[in-house]
Amino acid sequence: MSSSAIGIICLLLFALSQGVRDALFGNIFQSVSFLFVAVLAFGLSSVVFLLAALWRSPKDITRLAGAPGALLLLNVTTAIAWLGFLFGLRFLEPAVVATFYNGIGPLVALGAAACGWSADHRRASVGELLCYGGLAATLIALAALVLTGHSGMTTNRLFVQATALAAVAIAGAMITISYVVTLWFADEGIGSDAVMAARFPLTLAIAIILELMVGTANMRPANNAVAMYALAAFALIVLPSFLVQLGVSRTTPLTANVFRALGPVCVFAVQQLDGRLTFSGATLACIVLFCLFAITASAVRGWSEASSGKLTSTN
């Protein structure tokens, strides 16, 4: 099987698992501390992938240690991204969290390019800018639905929901930077297992400290249930992250962006099984528009890059 085919399968599994992950943990976090779950997920991840990397290619760990700046950036962005994302699941409709988490990234990349902070100096086309404008408008509309109580999860804690929206937006920006760093490591030939082993130590440390400082005993699972939560967290939080890392490194940006854009649709479908949420047609409309704008923007960009390549080769 070709590398690109493996990448597509990984991205498909990621999109499907995202629906189960976000909907399930959005429900679980109503009674279990998201920080405690983060400790289980990222602690187990660090151990499992470190052992895998040491067994497969110990030199990859050494090579990662030889790039401390990039490794620190990976840890910082990963910590902010995942803790902000899990915090958002505690207080927001899962489909809204997924949409913001996936939707902020392209806007951040566009802004970075406009400010000259990106290695990609190609100017976005008018069609691409229109799609990004539509994507931004969709995110604003989703935020308005949440803050006016018209999403699938209604609450009177307006400040908390506004804070959660901000946290998820920042998380989406940070995970975009994190993926750039992982791609850099992949281009250097460092295995995905080694990168996964090295990307969560800071996240784990922060989660432990915060859980000890602000966590409460009644929000922690019983001792006989810890193993079950650990396995669920590893399977639905860590493995999808590994799948998208594999997929991004083995497919074109267009393919990766299409599958990531479909993630919120899967989340919305699965969350209908959650009895604490209500069906929101407005949320669904925003998510569908988001997918259309995101996929169209990626397609326009891909076509533009292909055309530029043909023009360059002709000249």
Summary of the structure (lengths in Angstrom):
residues: 315
radius of gyration: 19.5
end to end distance: 35.6
largest distance: 68.5
contacts: 1065
relative contact order: 0.20
helix: 83%
strand: 0%
